[in-house]
Amino acid sequence: MSEQNSIDEIFFKFLMSYKYDDKDLDYALVDKHISSLQYLSNIGNSGFSVFDFCKRETIFYSSNFGQMLGYSPVDYEKTGHLFFSAKIHPEDALQLSLRSVSILKIFNGFSADEKLSHKIISEYRMLNSQEKYTRLIEQYQLIELDKKGQIWLMMGVVDISPNQEEGIGSKNQLLNFRTGEFVTLDVPQKPQMELTKREMEILKLVKEGLLSKEISDKLSISFHTVNTHRQRLLEKLGANNSVEAVLFASKFGLL
């Protein structure tokens, strides 16, 4: 099995960890969203899609989704996302897959409000109908949660990237569009050193959403000591903030 296929298998196994109850899902909302997105695609150039985490598949592509790359709906109406995923540059497809599970883990740690306040912005290369790579920019945003607060429907908005410079791989960012805060999702190759037992304890509590004061009380150590450990965690993992630290640690297999 190839490395890409192995990663895809891990991703879809992770999707299987989500458990849904039909009574928690209002599919009338799906029709409403699809109608709105198709209307937007008719008056603009962006392509729209909707991914259903319950069904684990893309359930909607706007009629112009592949048009910017020279494709027509008949090209992908039977295979859907498999058609497009096969067109992504192999290096970019690998990096996108590697980050997928880590991104979903970050979202799982968010409150319901935070899940609906963030979007993922990705840039990657895809083959057009002339077999040449075109750089795309796609934004993914959750538009519906189930009644338990689990992620359910995710909207994708894709456009031609203004940067068509050759030789640039995929890029990923997480944006809180209510605060304007960006978090890079480009993971460094490896941490500079192993984490200590205490640093691992603190990192796991940070992942659970505890603040420094709460960690201090739980571990019976000073507030200053907690912050010192948190700063060292950022330095060792090459992270800029706690969200990135959790992301990188998950990528490195530390969590």
N, C-alpha and C positions, 0 to 999 in steps of 0.2 A: 504493500500500500504506500502511495506517495505521501510526502510530508503534508502537502496541501489537503489530500483526502483525509489524512489522520486528523488534521486540525478541524476540518469541516465536520468530521464525525464527533469530535469533542464538543463543538459548538451546538450541534443538534441534540446531543445527549444532554447538554445543559438546558436547552429549551424544554426538554422533557421533564425537567424538575418543576416547571410551572404547572400547577394543578388548577383547573377552572371548573366552575359549576355553571351550568346553563342559565340558572336563575339569576346569576350575577352579571350576565351579559345582555345588553339591550341592542339587538342587531338592527333595530330601526335606526339607530344612530349611524350605522355603517352606510345605509342608503343616503342619509342626510349629508354625511361627509363626502361621499362619492359624487353626489350631485353638485356640491359646492366646488370641489376640486376640478371636476370636469369643466365647469363654467369658467374657473380661473384659467385653465389651460387653453380654453377657446379664445380668451382675450389677451393672452400673453404667450411668451415663448418657453416658459419653464415646463418641464415634465413632472407629473405628480404620480405618486404611488402610495398604497396603503398596505402595510404588513400586519397580519393578524397573528399575534403570539399564541392564541388559543389553537388556531388551525395550523400554525407554524408555516405559513406561506403568504406570499404577496397576493392579495385578493383584488387589487385594482391597479391598473396602469391607465393613465390618461391617454386619449387617442393619439396625442403627439409625443408620447414618451420617447420613442426611439427615432423620431423624425429628425432631430438635430444631428444624428449620426448616419442618416440616410436609410434607416430601417422603417418598415411599415408594420402595422399590427399583425398582419398575416405571418410575419417572420417569427413572432414570439408568442402568439396567442395560445399555442398548445403547450409550450415548455416554460413560459413565464420567466421567473427569475433565473432558471437554469440557462436560458439563452444568454442573458446579460452577464451572468457571473462567468460564463465561459469566455466572454469577450474582454474581461478585465486583464490587464497586463499581469503575467504570473507573479512578478515580484510584489506588485501592489496588492494582488489578491491574497498573497500569503500574509502580508503585514495587516491588511484589513481583518482577516480571519483571526490572527493572533490577538488583536485588540478587542474583538467582539465580546468574548466572555468577560474580560476584565471590565469593559464598559457596562455590561449588564449587571455585574456585581456591584459597581458603583451606584447604578440606579436602584438596585435592590436595597441599598443602604440609605437612600433618600426618603424623606417624608413624601406623602402624596403631593403636597404643594411643590416640593423641590423637583419631583419627577416631571411635573408639568411646566417647570420654569427653566428647564435646560434643553439645549439642542446639541446634537453632534454635527460638526462640520468636517467633511472629508473631501480630500482632493485625490484623484486617482486617474489612471490612464485606461482608456477603453478603445478597442478596435472599432472603426467606423465601417460602413459598407464597402469602402475602397481598400479595406485591410490596412489602414494607417491608424496609428494611435492618436486619439484626441484626449486632451486633459479635461476632466469634468470636475465640477464642484457640486457636492450634494449635501443637503441639510436634512437631518433626521430629527423629528420632534414627536414626542408622545402626545396623542390627541384624546385618548380615552384610557382610563383605568377601569378595572372591574370594581365591584362594590366592596371588595376587600382591600383595594388599593394596589393590586398587582398591575404591572404594565400589561396593556391589552392591544391597543391599536397604535401603530407608529406611522406617521406620514413622512414620505420622502419627497424632497423638491430638488430636481437636478437641472443644472445649466452648464453651458460651455464655460470653462474657467477662462478668465482674462489672461492667465499666464500659461502660454503654450510652449514655454522653453523646454527643449528636449533634455532628457537625462535626469529629470527630477522625479523621484518616486512619490509615494502616497504621503499625505499629511493629514493629521487629525487633531481637532480641538474640541473641547467641551465648553459651551458658552451658557452662562446663566444670563438669559436675555432680559431679566428684570433688574439685575444689578450691573450688567455689562462686564462681569468677570470672566476672563478666559482661562482655561486650563489646557496646556498642551498634553496630547496623548501620545506623543512620539517618545517611546520608551528607550532609554539607553541600553546598550548591549548587556551590561552586567553591573552589579553593585561593586563598590570599591572594596568592601570587606564584609564579613559575616556580621549579623546583628547579635548583640548579647541577649541573654535570657530576659533581662529586665526590659530591654528595648522591644523585644518581641511581645512581651506582656502589654506594654503601653501601646504598641501599634495595633494589637488586636482590640484593645479598648477604644482606640480612636476609630477603628473601623465600625465598632458598635455604636458610634455617635456620642461617646462620652466626652465632656469638656475636661480641661486640665484640672480644675478644682474637683470634679467628680472622680477623676483618676487618682488624684492625690488622696482623697478620702478612702477609696477602695483599696489602694495598695499601701496605705499608711505611710506615705512618704510626703515630703514637702512639695508645695506648689512649684517652687523654684526648681527642685530636682526633676519634676515632671517636664517642665519646659526645657530644661537642659537636655534631657533625653530626646525630646521631640525635635530639638534643633539638630542634634547629632544624627537622628534618623534621616532628616532631610538631606544632610550633607552626605551621608553614606549612600543613600539611594539616588542621589542626584535629582531630588525633587524640589519644587518651589513651594509647595504647600502640602497640607495633610491629605487632600484628595489625591494628588499625584503620588504621594508616598504609599498610600493604600493600593493604588493602581500598579505601581512599579513592583511592590512586594508581591502582589498577586501574579504578575507576569514572571517574576523570578522564582515562583513556587514557594515563597516564604509564608504565605497565608493560605 
